[in-house]
Amino acid sequence: MKKLFLVAIILMVATSVFAGSQVEVKEWTIPFLNDLSGPIASIAGYLDWGAQQAAREINANGGIKGIPVRVIPVDTAFDPQKGTVEMAKVVEYALAALGPVYEPVIQAAMPIAVENQMFSFNASTSFEFASKYFPWTIAYLPPTEKRLGALVAAWAQLYPEMKKVVQFVENTGTWPLMADAHVKGLTGLGLTVEKVEVPADAVTFGPLVVKALDAKPDGIVFVCNPEKISKIIKELKGRGWSKMDHLLVFSSGDAPELYSAGGADINGIVVYNYINPFIDTPRWNNFKAEFAKAYNGLAPFSLSPNYYDAVYMLKEAIEKTGVTGDPKKLKEERKKIADYMANIKAFKGLQFTWDTKDGVPTNKPAYLFTIKDGNKVLLKEVK
Amino acid sequence: VPLPLYYFLTIAAINILMSWALYLPYRVAHLHFITVANMALSGYLAGYLVGTLHVPFGWALLAGLAFGGVLGYLVSLFIGDAPTFAVVIVGFAAIYITRTIIENLKIVGSTLGMSGLPSILGTPSAHRWLVLGLLYGLLLLAGFLIHRFDHSRLGRAASAVFTDRELASSMGVDARRLGMLVQTFSCTLAGACGVLYAFIYKSLHVDFFTFHLVGIYMTAIFVGGYATQWGALLAAPMLYGLPLLLPPAVQAWRVVIYGAALILVLVLKPEGFVTRRFVVNVERTLSARRRRRNTILKEEL
C-alpha cells in the first residue's frame, strides 16, 4: 500500500512538472511593429524579410518546442500617433514583440511596453535608444562611444600622416552621438577634428564642401544620409580631392543609395559596418541566396540580419525558460523572456556568436571595407 | 479604458484641439502654423520641469500654457495684421527654429529626446484617467469659448476681416487687435496641447512635432470645413481613426488618400463638408423644434 501511495505521489509530481512546461498554444505569434508604409518602407521590408526568413527556417526545422511560429507584421507607418495605438493593441495579447523600428515611434510606443512589462526587441536602433527601456528590450549593438571610437581610430591608424579630419554631420537621431564618438576616437590619437553640419533638407553641397576644404583636412568622415554622402563625394572629387581611402563612411551610410547614386565616384573610399558579407558559413550563404532570390539579386544590407537574429533569440528564450504561452501566465512568462534575453550566453547569430550581459552585447566585431568597382573588399576586422 | 481606446481618444482630442488652434486664426485669414512650434516648446518645457526638476505636473501644465500664450502674444505684436502669406512663412520658420533649438539642447536630450516622464497621480491607470479628464475638459472649454467667439460681434468682425480686410477696417474693425487676440488664444491652446501630448506618450522626441502635423491639421480643417468649428471636430478624429481601421494594404496609401481628399474637397466643395449654411440649417431646425415643443407645452397648460 505504501509503495502504491509513493508511486501515485511520484506520478502526480511528474505530471504536474510536465504539465507546467506544456505548450498551451497552437502557434507562437510574434508581432513585429515596423514602418511598412512611409519613407523607410523599403528598409522596413528588408527587416521584415529577415524576421520572416528566420520563422520559415524555424518552422521547416520543427518550430519552437514543436509548435510553428508566425511573425505578424504590424504597420506603425513612421508615425508615433499610429505606433502608440498599435503597441497598445499588441501588449494586450503578445508574449513578446519585435520593434518598433523608427526612433520617434520607439520613443512613443516603448513606454507602453515597459508599463505593461512586455519584452519588445528594438534590434535596429542604437544602444543609447534601447537602453532607456531596459530590461524590456535589449541592445543589438554595443554602446556607440566605446565601439565607434575604436573603429574610427583603427581607420586613422592606417594613415599615420593624417593630422586633421573634417566630419560632415547631419543632426538626426543617433547620428550626432555617433559623430561625437568618432571625435573621441580621433582626438585620442592626437588628431584635430572640425565639424561641417549638413542640413536635413540640403540639396546642393558646393558651399558645404568649400567650407570643409577650407579647413585643409587630411581625411573626411561622413555621418549623414547615404545619398548626400555620394553627392558630397562627387563634389569633393570635382574640387580636386584624390585621396579616396582618406574618406570614411559610417555604417548607416553604407546603404544601397550610396552605391546607386555614387557609382564609380565612390571607388576607393572606406566604410565601416557590423556585418561581413565574406563570411563563408552554410547558414550565411543560404541567407544570402534567399535574400538575392527575394530581392532581384541584391546582397543583404547591414541591418538585414538584425531581426533574423532577434527571432532566433526569442526562440531560444522560449525553449530555455519553459514558457508555455498560457495566457493566464502572461505576466510571469513575459518576465522570464526578458530576464533570459538580458543575459544570453554564446548566442549563435547569423554572422557570429556573442554574449549579452545585462542587455548589452559584449563581444561583437565590426569591419572596415574599401569599395572597388561598387563592391566591398574587407580591409580590417576591429574587435 | 482599454489601452488602444485610451490612445485613440487622447490623440484624437489633441488633433481636434490643435485643428481648432489653426481654425481660429484662419477666421481672420491667418494660417498660423506657429502653433506646432508652440506645442513642441511647451511640451519640452513641461517635460523638463517635471522630468528633471520634479516640479508638480499642475504647475508644469500652467507653465506650458503661459509660455505658449506669451510667445504667441509676442509674435502677434509683429504679425497680428500681417497678410496670410507672411503668417505662413513665420509659422514655417518658427517650426524650423524650434526643431534646431531642441536638436541642439542637451538638457532636453537633443536628438535622443526625453523619456521616462512619470505617471501623474502615481499609477498608470490614474494617470490615464487624469489625462483623459483634462483633455476632454479642455476640449469642452475651448469648444465653448470658440462657439461663443463665433456667435459674438468679434466672430462677425473676424468674418468681415476674412472677406475683405480693408473694408472691415473702414467699418471700424481693428483687424490687428483681432488678429492678436486669436493668435494668442491659439498659441495658449497649443501650449496646453504640447504639455498633454508629452504626458500621453510619457516621452518627447523632436520628430513628434514635424510638418506632418501641419498636414494633418490643415486637412482636418479644409476637409471638415474651415468656416465653422464643427468641421475640425468631425474630421480630426475621422482622419486619425480611419487609417487604424483600414486593412494594412490600404493603410499604406493613407497619405495619398489625405492628399486626394484635400484636393477633391478644395475643388468640389471649397468650404469643406460642414459649411456655415449647413450649421445654420441645423441650428434653425433645432430651434424650430424647440419652439414647436414650447408652443405645445403652452397650449397644454
Interface residues (C-beta under 8 A of the other chain):
Chain A: L36 S37 G38 A41 P73 D75 A77 D79 P80 Q81 K82 T84 V85 A88 K89 V91 E92 E103 P104 Q107 A108 M110 P111 I112 E115 N116 E128 F129 K132 Y133 N171 T172 G173 T174 W175 P176 L177
Chain B: P2 L3 P4 Y6 Y7 F8 I11 T100 E103 N104 S110 T111 L112 G113 S115 G116 P124 I200 Y201 K202 S203 L204 H205 D207 F208 H212 Y240 P243 L244 P248 Q251 A252 W253 R254 V255
